[in-house]
Amino acid sequence: MNYPGAVKTVVSALALAALSLLAGCNKSAAGAKGEKGEAAAASVPNGPGELLVWVMPNSPKPEKDMESLLEPFKAAHPDVTVKVSVLDWGSAWTKLTTAAISGDGPDVVQLGTTWCPFMTDLGALLPLDDLDAEIHVQQSFLASTWAAAKPRTSEHVTSVPWFIDVRPMFYRTDVFAQAKVDPKSTATWDGYLAALEKIKAAGIKNNGESVSPIGFPGKNDWNVVHNFAPWIWSAGGDFLSPMGDKCVLNSPEAMKGILFYLDMVRKGLNPKTNMEKNTAQVSADFDAGRLATFFESTIKNVYLQRPPEQGGSAGSHVAGNYGVLMPPAGPVKRSLFMGGSHLAVFKSSKRPDLAKMLVRYMAADSSAQLAYADISGFLPALKSAFASPYFTADAKRSVFKDMVQYGRCYPAVPYWGEIETAILMKRLGNLFDIAAEVNGPYSEALVKAEVDAAVKDIDGQIETHFKSHPEQRELLQKSLAAAE
């Protein structure tokens, strides 16, 4: 199939953010699916049982792929029947909230990381403190996944990390060679900018068209906030205060990151026409040879390695001349956006012990983690999985392994979804119009005014939330104190 770049943010009726996801499949991890993982063999409560699992379309054949993933678990537990239902991201939030309120829903459910705090606040999720005591979330999983497992306004662990989404820099090895750019020179913002300028000056053509140094989409994309986040964080900025009760997006540090990102449009390194495109369209431009670099989820690597009969582009000129690099470090640090999904148990589950057993297998079994990484193209959340040759013996996937230590997630507060979808998507999207001079000449003052407006909107949204939940301020203070 034609790669859709389908990392799609779900804007629900309640304006909550969904996790960015992609679809893809590569079955190169030899033997990963055939191993019976250690968690699959845990003892089962007496008698047969049935579990209903709701997941999203994380791979090309999500139901079949899940059945394959669960084979070792079902073989170890023949008395347990596991039924998988695949929800479309577009309708998932409505179905999940309806199930949470009615009590008629699945036993185990996939939740995007930004959904976990709200669903916890809704009271829909079963506390998993006993499971945490068994698998030790903070010790076993990547640090950036901990926050969503125990949201700031909760006293309980309510979900377990399942897989993560990070976005390396894909680049054309042949274009870099032609422009005499050393890939290692892109390790910092300054080095990356110099490399882009060098590629632009080289005037490299692809079928008569100029190859653009970088491609990133504009306001019509579902990744607007995710695209800004690494630049903001790497400059030392942030979206919310450490406590999570104030917006700090207009700080000097955050503004430095925003302006650097927009300057790539201002300098002609990213064509203004891209400001009207989305991730799928920019991804297609890379496939067509029009871009020297772009940032995309690790699923892109799977697509570039998959043969055409399986919907990939292996054998094409671009697929034979690409590499992956760590995104550049900013002036303060290197921070990379990390999305992903967690697994949770609905409080309404009639078989909570069985449900927790299945969660333990899917999330805490390294064989299961590697099998799903191979199926979906996403990365494991379990730290031990990265010791596998699947990562260490592959040049590209070893970069992914190195990237995860720099991953960072959004604040695990119940009002983040509203902030992201109802405010930041619009306000940050407007910055692309300013950079492209859609409504008049560009100025940093216009950028600052738009960011100030976002801060005002976000602070208002937070205050509205606390009027209904005044007790959560104390929980946020406790969470901050514990983190320190």
C-alpha positions in Angstrom: 0.0 0.0 0.0 1.0 3.6 -0.3 2.5 4.7 3.0 0.0 7.0 4.6 2.2 8.5 7.3 -0.8 7.8 9.3 0.3 9.2 12.6 -3.0 10.7 13.3 -4.1 12.7 16.3 -7.6 12.0 17.3 -9.7 15.0 18.2 -12.6 13.6 20.1 -16.0 15.1 20.9 -14.5 16.0 24.3 -11.4 17.5 22.6 -8.9 15.1 24.1 -5.6 14.3 22.4 -5.0 10.9 21.0 -1.6 9.5 20.6 0.1 9.8 17.3 0.2 6.4 15.6 1.3 4.8 12.4 0.7 1.6 10.6 3.4 -0.8 9.3 4.7 -4.3 9.3 8.2 -5.9 9.0 8.8 -9.5 9.9 12.6 -9.6 10.0 13.1 -10.3 13.7 13.8 -14.0 13.3 12.0 -16.2 15.7 10.6 -13.4 17.9 7.0 -14.5 17.5 7.8 -18.2 18.1 9.2 -17.8 21.6 7.0 -18.4 24.6 7.7 -15.5 26.9 8.3 -15.8 30.6 5.1 -13.9 31.5 3.0 -16.1 29.4 3.5 -19.1 31.7 2.1 -17.5 34.9 -0.5 -19.4 36.7 -4.1 -19.0 35.8 -7.0 -18.7 38.3 -9.1 -21.8 38.4 -11.6 -22.4 35.6 -11.9 -21.1 32.1 -12.2 -17.4 31.4 -12.8 -15.0 28.5 -11.1 -11.7 28.0 -12.1 -8.9 25.7 -9.3 -6.7 24.5 -9.7 -3.4 22.7 -6.8 -2.1 20.6 -6.3 0.4 17.8 -5.0 -0.3 14.3 -1.3 -0.2 15.1 -0.3 -2.4 12.2 -1.6 -3.3 8.7 -3.6 -6.3 9.8 -4.3 -5.3 13.4 -6.6 -8.2 14.4 -4.5 -10.9 12.7 -1.3 -9.4 14.1 -2.7 -9.3 17.6 -3.8 -13.0 17.3 -0.2 -13.8 16.3 1.2 -11.8 19.3 -1.1 -13.6 21.7 -0.3 -17.2 20.5 2.2 -17.9 23.2 -0.1 -16.6 25.9 -3.0 -18.7 24.6 -0.9 -21.8 24.3 0.2 -21.4 27.9 -3.4 -20.8 29.0 -5.7 -23.0 26.9 -8.6 -22.3 29.3 -8.5 -18.6 28.5 -10.2 -17.2 25.5 -9.0 -13.8 24.3 -11.2 -11.9 21.9 -9.6 -8.9 20.2 -11.7 -5.9 18.9 -9.9 -3.2 16.8 -11.3 0.3 17.3 -10.7 3.0 14.7 -8.9 6.0 16.2 -11.7 8.2 14.9 -14.4 6.6 17.0 -12.3 5.1 19.8 -12.7 7.9 22.3 -16.4 7.9 22.1 -16.5 4.2 22.5 -14.1 4.2 25.4 -15.9 7.0 27.4 -19.3 5.3 26.7 -17.9 2.0 28.0 -16.3 3.7 31.0 -19.6 5.3 32.0 -21.9 2.3 31.3 -19.6 -0.3 32.7 -20.0 -2.4 29.6 -16.6 -2.5 28.0 -13.4 -4.5 27.5 -11.2 -6.1 30.2 -7.9 -4.8 28.7 -7.7 -1.6 26.7 -5.0 0.2 24.7 -4.8 3.9 25.6 -2.6 6.6 24.1 -0.4 8.1 26.7 -2.2 11.4 26.7 -5.5 9.6 27.3 -4.3 7.9 30.5 -4.6 10.9 32.9 -8.1 11.7 31.8 -9.4 8.1 31.9 -7.8 7.8 35.4 -9.5 11.0 36.5 -12.8 9.7 35.1 -12.5 6.7 37.5 -12.6 4.2 34.7 -9.4 2.3 35.3 -8.5 -0.4 37.8 -5.6 0.5 40.1 -2.6 -1.7 39.1 -0.4 -1.1 42.2 -0.2 -4.9 42.8 1.0 -5.4 39.2 3.4 -2.6 39.6 4.8 -4.4 42.7 5.4 -7.5 40.5 7.0 -5.9 37.4 8.4 -2.7 38.9 7.4 -0.1 36.3 10.0 2.5 37.2 12.8 0.0 37.1 11.6 -2.0 34.1 10.3 0.5 31.6 11.8 3.6 29.9 11.8 6.6 32.2 9.8 8.8 29.9 6.8 6.3 30.1 6.5 6.4 33.9 4.4 9.6 34.1 1.4 8.3 32.3 1.4 5.0 34.3 0.8 7.1 37.5 -0.7 10.4 36.4 0.2 13.4 38.6 -3.3 13.7 40.0 -3.6 10.0 40.9 -2.3 8.1 43.9 -2.3 4.8 42.0 -0.6 3.2 39.0 -3.5 2.8 36.5 -1.7 1.6 33.3 1.4 -0.1 32.1 3.6 1.1 29.1 3.2 -1.1 26.0 5.1 0.5 23.1 6.6 3.9 22.2 6.9 6.2 19.2 10.0 8.2 18.6 11.0 10.1 15.5 14.5 9.9 14.1 15.9 12.0 11.3 15.7 10.2 8.0 18.2 11.4 5.4 19.4 10.8 1.9 22.9 9.3 2.0 23.5 10.1 -1.7 22.4 13.7 -1.3 24.6 14.2 1.7 27.5 12.7 -0.3 26.9 14.9 -3.3 26.7 18.0 -1.1 29.8 16.9 0.8 27.9 16.9 4.1 29.2 14.7 6.9 26.2 13.1 8.7 28.0 13.4 12.0 28.0 17.2 11.6 24.2 17.3 12.2 24.6 16.4 15.9 23.8 20.0 17.1 21.4 22.7 15.9 24.2 24.8 14.5 25.7 21.8 12.7 22.4 20.7 11.4 21.6 24.2 10.1 25.0 24.5 8.4 24.3 21.1 6.7 21.0 22.3 5.4 22.5 25.5 4.1 25.2 23.4 2.3 22.6 21.2 0.7 20.6 24.2 -0.5 23.7 25.8 -2.0 24.6 22.5 -3.8 21.5 22.9 -6.0 20.9 19.2 -6.2 18.1 18.1 -8.6 15.7 15.2 -8.6 14.0 14.7 -11.9 14.4 18.3 -12.7 13.2 19.5 -9.3 15.3 21.0 -6.6 15.9 18.7 -3.6 14.8 20.7 -0.5 17.1 20.4 2.5 14.3 19.6 4.9 10.6 18.9 4.8 8.2 19.3 7.7 4.4 20.0 7.5 2.4 22.9 8.6 -0.9 23.7 10.3 -2.9 21.1 8.4 -1.0 18.3 10.0 -2.1 16.2 13.0 1.4 16.4 14.5 1.6 20.2 14.9 2.4 20.0 18.7 4.6 17.0 18.4 6.6 18.8 15.7 7.3 21.8 17.8 8.0 20.0 21.1 11.6 18.8 20.5 12.8 22.3 19.6 11.0 23.9 22.6 12.4 21.3 25.0 15.9 21.2 23.5 16.2 25.0 24.0 15.3 24.6 27.7 11.7 25.6 27.3 8.5 23.8 28.3 4.7 23.9 27.9 3.7 23.9 31.5 5.4 24.8 34.8 7.0 22.0 36.8 3.9 21.7 38.9 1.7 21.7 35.8 -0.6 24.5 36.9 0.7 27.3 34.6 1.7 27.7 31.0 5.2 28.8 30.3 5.3 28.6 26.5 6.2 32.2 26.2 9.4 31.9 28.2 12.6 33.1 26.5 13.8 29.5 26.2 10.6 28.2 24.7 10.5 31.1 22.2 14.1 30.4 21.2 13.1 26.9 20.2 9.9 28.1 18.4 11.8 30.8 16.4 14.6 28.4 15.4 12.0 25.9 14.0 10.2 28.7 12.1 13.5 30.1 10.8 14.0 27.0 8.7 11.0 28.2 6.7 12.2 31.8 6.7 15.6 30.8 5.4 14.1 28.8 2.5 15.3 25.4 3.8 11.8 24.1 4.2 9.6 25.3 1.3 6.7 27.5 2.2 4.4 25.2 0.2 5.0 22.5 2.9 3.0 24.7 5.3 -0.1 23.5 3.6 0.9 19.8 3.8 0.4 17.1 6.3 2.8 14.3 7.5 1.6 11.9 4.8 2.3 14.3 2.0 5.7 15.3 3.3 6.5 11.6 3.7 5.5 11.0 0.1 7.8 13.8 -0.9 10.7 12.0 0.7 9.8 8.8 -1.1 9.8 10.7 -4.3 13.3 12.0 -3.8 12.3 15.7 -3.2 13.7 16.0 0.4 17.2 15.5 1.9 16.0 15.1 5.5 12.8 14.8 7.4 11.6 13.6 10.8 9.2 10.7 11.1 8.3 7.8 13.3 10.4 4.6 13.3 7.6 3.0 11.3 9.0 4.7 8.3 12.0 2.5 8.5 9.7 -0.6 8.2 8.0 0.9 5.2 11.3 1.6 3.4 12.4 -2.0 4.0 9.1 -3.7 3.0 8.8 -5.1 -0.5 6.3 -3.4 -2.9 4.0 -6.5 -2.8 3.6 -5.8 0.9 2.9 -2.1 0.4 6.5 -0.9 1.0 9.1 0.7 -1.2 12.1 -1.6 -0.9 14.1 -1.6 -4.1 13.3 2.0 -4.9 16.2 4.6 -5.3 15.3 6.3 -2.1 15.0 3.0 -0.1 18.5 2.1 -1.3 20.0 5.4 -0.3 18.7 6.5 3.1 20.0 6.5 6.7 18.7 7.4 10.1 20.3 9.9 12.5 19.7 11.1 16.0 17.9 14.4 15.9 20.2 17.3 16.7 20.8 18.5 20.3 19.7 22.0 21.1 21.6 24.7 23.0 20.6 23.3 26.4 20.0 19.6 25.8 18.7 16.9 23.4 15.0 16.2 24.1 12.9 14.2 21.7 9.1 13.8 21.5 8.0 10.4 22.6 4.5 9.2 22.1 3.2 5.7 22.7 0.5 3.5 24.1 -0.2 2.0 27.5 -2.4 -1.0 28.5 -5.0 -0.6 31.2 -7.7 -2.7 32.8 -11.2 -1.3 33.0 -12.6 -1.2 36.5 -15.7 -2.9 35.2 -13.8 -6.1 34.2 -15.3 -9.3 35.6 -11.9 -11.0 35.4 -9.4 -8.5 36.7 -6.8 -11.1 37.7 -6.8 -12.6 34.2 -6.8 -9.2 32.7 -3.7 -8.2 34.7 -2.0 -11.4 33.7 -2.5 -10.6 30.0 -1.2 -7.0 30.5 1.8 -8.5 32.2 2.5 -10.7 29.2 2.0 -8.0 26.6 4.0 -5.3 28.4 6.5 -7.1 30.6 7.5 -10.0 28.5 10.6 -9.2 26.4 9.7 -11.7 23.7 6.2 -10.3 23.3 7.6 -6.8 23.3 10.1 -7.7 20.5 7.4 -9.5 18.5 5.1 -6.5 18.5 8.0 -4.1 17.6 8.6 -6.4 14.6 4.9 -6.4 13.7 4.1 -2.8 14.1 7.4 -0.9 13.7 7.0 0.9 17.0 9.6 0.5 19.8 9.3 -1.6 23.0 8.7 0.3 26.2 10.5 -2.4 28.2 14.1 -1.5 28.7 15.4 -5.1 28.6 14.1 -5.6 25.0 16.7 -3.2 23.7 19.5 -5.6 24.6 18.3 -7.9 21.8 20.3 -8.2 18.5 17.2 -7.0 16.8 18.4 -3.6 17.9 22.1 -4.0 18.7 23.0 -5.8 15.4 21.1 -3.4 13.0 22.7 -0.1 12.2 19.4 1.8 11.8 17.6 0.3 14.8 20.6 0.8 17.0 20.0 4.6 16.4 16.5 4.1 17.7 17.9 2.3 20.7 20.1 5.3 21.5 17.3 7.8 20.9 14.9 6.4 23.6 17.1 7.8 26.5 16.3 11.3 25.3 12.5 10.7 24.9 10.1 13.0 26.7 6.3 13.0 27.0 3.8 15.7 27.7 2.6 16.5 31.3 0.5 13.7 32.7 -2.3 15.9 33.8 -6.0 15.3 33.0 -6.4 18.6 31.2 -3.6 18.2 28.8 -5.8 16.7 26.1 -7.9 19.8 26.0 -4.9 22.0 25.9 -3.3 20.1 23.0 -6.2 19.7 20.7 -8.4 22.8 21.5 -5.6 25.3 22.0 -2.1 24.3 20.9 -3.1 22.7 17.6 -4.7 26.0 16.5 -2.2 28.5 18.1 1.0 26.8 17.0 -0.6 26.1 13.6 -1.1 29.8 13.2 2.7 30.3 13.5 3.2 28.5 10.2 1.0 31.1 8.5 3.1 33.8 10.1 6.3 32.2 8.9 4.9 31.7 5.4 3.6 35.4 5.4 0.1 34.3 4.4 -1.5 37.4 5.9 1.4 39.9 5.7 5.1 40.4 6.5 6.8 38.2 9.1 7.9 39.5 12.4 9.0 37.9 15.7 6.5 40.2 17.4 3.6 38.5 15.6 5.0 35.1 16.7 5.3 36.3 20.3 1.7 37.7 20.3 0.3 34.4 19.1 2.2 32.5 21.7 1.1 34.9 24.4 -2.5 34.3 23.3 -1.9 30.5 23.6 -0.6 31.0 27.2 -3.7 33.0 28.1 -6.0 30.4 26.7 -4.2 27.6 28.4 -4.1 29.3 31.8 -7.8 29.9 31.5 -8.4 26.2 30.7 -6.3 25.1 33.7 -8.2 27.4 36.1 -11.5 26.2 34.8 -10.4 22.6 35.5 -9.3 23.4 39.1 -12.6 25.1 39.8 -14.2 21.7 39.4 -11.3 19.8 40.9 -9.7 22.0 43.7 -8.3 18.9 45.5 -6.0 18.2 42.5 -3.7 21.2 43.3 -2.6 19.4 46.4 -2.0 16.2 44.4 0.1 18.1 41.9 2.2 19.6 44.7 2.7 16.1 46.2 3.7 14.8 42.7 6.2 17.6 42.2 7.7 17.1 45.7 8.1 13.3 45.0 9.8 14.0 41.7 12.3 16.3 43.4 
